[in-house]
Amino acid sequence: MDYRVGPATITPVGVTTDTTPTFTWRAIDGAANYDLWVDNLTTGQKQVIRRTVQHVNGAATISYTPTAALAAGNYRWWVQAINSAGGRTAWSTAT
């Protein structure tokens, strides 16, 4: 794992009307888990979603779909990879 580079985010990007959007990013070889962080920019609430998502061996992408609907608003999200020893990559670019 290159710890200087976070996972590449894929979706959602831009405007969506889906209240339970699927957050998708590129898998990183050597990752055991991913730390997903979502902030609501409209309300200022931090960590509306903060979830550990398990890596899937052989998968090109990893995704997470929230079970509860998000309120209408503007959001920003990041993800970082975590190896089995607890080492973390940089955060992805904010999306």
N, C-alpha and C positions, 0 to 999 in steps of 0.2 A: 504494500500500500504506500502510495506517495502521500505522506501526511501533510504536505504543503497545499494539496488541492482537495477541495471538497467534492462531493458528488455533483454531477450535472443535473439540474432540474429540468423536467420535461413539461408537466402539466400540473395544475392549471396555470396559465399565463394570460394576462389580460382580463377582459370582461367575461364573466360567466353568470348565468342565472341559476345554476345548479347549487342548491343549498347544502348538498353533501358531495362536494367535488372530490374526485380521486386525485390524491397527490402522488405523482409519479416521478421517479428519478432513475438515473443510470446506476446499475449495480457496480460495486467496486470489489475486485478480487482481493481476498484476504479479510474482508469485513465479516463480522459475526452478527452485528446489529447496526441499526441506524437510529439517530436521535432526530426526530421530526419536531420542529418548533413553529407554531403559527401565532401571529399577533393580529389583533383587530385594531387597525389604524383609526377607524372611525370613532370607536369608544375609548381607545387608548389601553384596552385590556391586553396585558401580556400573557403569553402562553395559553391562549384559548384552546389550543391543542399542544400538548407536549407528550409525545409518545415514543416509546422504544419499539421499533419495527424490526423483526427478525430478517436476516439475510436469507435468501433462497439460493442454494448452490446451483450453478449453471444458468441462472436467470440473467437476462440482459437488463431488465428493469425491475425495480421494486416499487410497490405502491401501497397506499393506505387510504381507505375511505372511512370518514367519520360515521359513527352510528347515529349521532344526534345532528340535527340540522344546524347550520351556522346562520346567525342573524344576517340580514342584508347589511352590507357595508364593504369597506375596503380592508383587505388583508395583505399581510406580507408573511412569507414562509421561507424557512431554511432547513437544511438537513446536513448531518455529518455522519461519516462512517465510524464505527467502533470495532476494533479487532478483539479477539478472544482474551487478550491480556489487558484490555481496557484502554489501549492507545486510541486516540481520536485524530481524525483528519481535521483540516480547517473546515469551517462552515462553507456551505455552497454559497453561490451568489444569491442575494436576496431577490425573491421573485414575488 
